[in-house]
Structures are given as structure tokens and as C-alpha cells.
Amino acid sequence: MKEYARRGAQARVQELTQELAAIYRAFPGLRRGGASAAPSSSAGAVRHRKPMSAAQRREVSRRMKKYWADRRKASAK
């Protein structure tokens, strides 16, 4: 009885191995990053940003306020 169970388990392992091979061929990124791999064009690159100074933040804020004000004017017309 135990020998039949072993043969069945070996057959199932072989099926799963073939299925995994097919999945890895279809989605090669899974092999690198595991199950949590997210699709990315840079394949794992981490982007680091330099911190902005207070003056830079004020300038960005001013530009964005102008941008959104212009958008509201355009949509009101």
C-alpha cells in the first residue's frame, strides 16, 4: 500500500515540476522575485530621491496651484 502512495506522490511531483516549468517560461520574472514580484520595467531597481529644500517645495507648490487653477478655468468654459 505504501509503495502505491509513493508512486502516486512521485507522479504528482513530476506533474507539478512540469507545470512550474511552464509557468516560469510564461512569466520569467517570477523566478527572480518570488511570488511578490511586481511587474517593473527596471527589474528591481530602487529609485532614491534627493530631499527637497523648503524653497523647492514652495516653488513646486506655487507651480501646482497655478496648474490646477488653470485646469479649473479650462473645465469651466
Helices and strands as residue ranges (DSSP letters): H 2-26, H 29-33, G 34-36, H 54-76
